[in-house]
Amino acid sequence: MLKLEEIYTNTAVESFGKAFRFAIRPIKEDEDKFGISADYASLIKLENSKTPEAFSEVIKKFLRRYESNNVNKREAAGKSVFRISEKDLKGLMALVDSLGHNGVWLVRAALISHALVRGVRENSNNKEEM
């Protein structure tokens, strides 16, 4: 069984947590100029997922929203973007499966934690680049 620290520092969890953070807390400039809105619905749905199947569905829907609301709009404006890799997607789902009965709960908690904290390079005046 993995320790909570190993789940929290898993690269797939970190990547998805970062994407969730960008989705729920877009840069103010992006909201104003590009119409990027905060995606709280994905975070709420994530919090309510209880089974691996429900978790998988939430992740699939989140990725569609993230691509259309964040990535596509920032790319169209010539801004840098942060994308989730196929490797991270497979790694996240494998992690949930490997943890057994509590896998969804543990990974979900780590993702939400990552989503709600500021990145290392973020501060009040200078947001971490996507």
Secondary structure, 3 states (H helix, E strand, C coil): CCCHHHHHCCHHHHHHHHHHHHHHCCCHHHHHHHCCCCCHHHHHHHHHCCCHHHHHHHHHHHHHHHHHHHHHHHHHCCCCCCCCCHHHHHHHHHHHHHCHHHHHHHHHHHHHHHHHCCCCCCCCCCCCCC
